[in-house]
Amino acid sequence: MLTDYDKIEIEPLKSAVEKFQPDLIVIVDAMNFKRCTRQNADEVSKLVQDKAIKLAIIDHHEPVGIENNDVYINQGSPAAVQDVYEILFSRLDLKKPAGYAQTTMLGLYSDSGGFVYENKRHEATFKLASELIDAGAKIEAISSLINSYSEDMVHAIGELASNARHKDDYTFSFISDDFTSKWVSDGKNFDELKVGVAHFANQYIRSVDGRQWGFVVYKDIAAGDDTYGVSLRALGGTKNVAEIATALGGGGHIAAAGVKIKSNSLEEVLKTIQLQIEQMK
């Protein structure tokens, strides 16, 4: 739905750096190369340093594990797109491209949870949202897109609902390895499974029987056969899940964070997360 999306070139980060020999790399919505590539992050970091490539980071997550950089911008906005918009069009006064309003609104709306997350920059955020609406952005179309699901996504959500458990004050759930294996063997789109996981994490895991935070786990085959993805969520002001994710090697926001964990079994990952939670009480 985004104007000029088909013009974006996608390839592994390391080969892209070697191929284009850039003078400048800009990381957006992440604080280091490990959050931008599933492999070779350390090699990319060394390559950038050896070739003296300038690095700019525009991020809005907790400032932990920041890559060595030349420019670091983090204004605590609810979405990185807000900072990008302000830099490009307010500070640098660049010309706005076709479709900018809907593209910006999609990032602003989706990353703020539909404008419901706590936001210390709310005045600037809602001022920008108003400007985007005046410029033609359609929130209803964006909401409809985000909340549209295939039957496969619904099945993934059903798997998580069936596996939901709780311990103490939090809820957790998981996609079983058997479910993932069958999903892949049936030729289903793995990205749709991940969308189902994201929906369950965002909409359900922090709203079960009064428990206001929790996590979901699934085998992330896109990151390797022995890698599991973990998404942690909390209602604002209840639990700093970024601390848990950071302790496990990940990161994110106070109320929404994630981490990749290498393990031979789902059970071991669940134990690792729960042990970390116990240690941080």
Secondary structure, 3 states (H helix, E strand, C coil): CCCCHHHCCCCCHHHHHHHHCCCEEEEECCCCHHHCCCCCHHHHHHHHHHCCCEEEEECCCCCCCCCCCCEEECCCCCCHHHHHHHHHHHHCCCCCCCCHHHHHHHHHHHHCCCCCCCCCCHHHHHHHHHHHHHCCCCHHHHHHHHCCCCHHHHHHHHHHHHCCEEECCEEEEECCHHHHHHHHHCCCCHHHHHHHHHHHHHHCCCCECCECEEEEEEECHHHCCCEEEEEEEECCCCCCHHHHHHHCCCEECCCEEEEEEECCCHHHHHHHHHHHHHHCC
